[in-house]
C-alpha cells in the first residue's frame, strides 16, 4: 500500500499529456495510467488537484495547490469540472 507522501512526490514529477493523462507510473500499481486534474482560478492558478490511476483507482486530492504553467486548468467555479473523474480511493 502506498502512502500519501509517495503520491505527493509522484505529483511533483508528472508532466502534461493529452486530456487529463500525465506522464509517470502509478506509485501503487506501477501502471502508466495516471491522470491529474487541476481545478483552479484561471488568473491565480490556485485551487485543488486530483491525481489518480485509472488502473487501480487509487490517488490523492490536494487542496490549495497551484497548477504548473504547463498543465491545463479546469474552472474552479464550474461544477462540471469534475465530470469524468472516477470515484477513486483517496490517500489521506
Secondary structure, DSSP 8 states (H G I E B T S, - for coil): ---HHHHHHHHHH--B-STTBBSS--TTT--S-EEEEEEE-TTT-EEEEEEEETTT-EEEEEEEEE--TTS-EEETT-GGGGTT----EE--
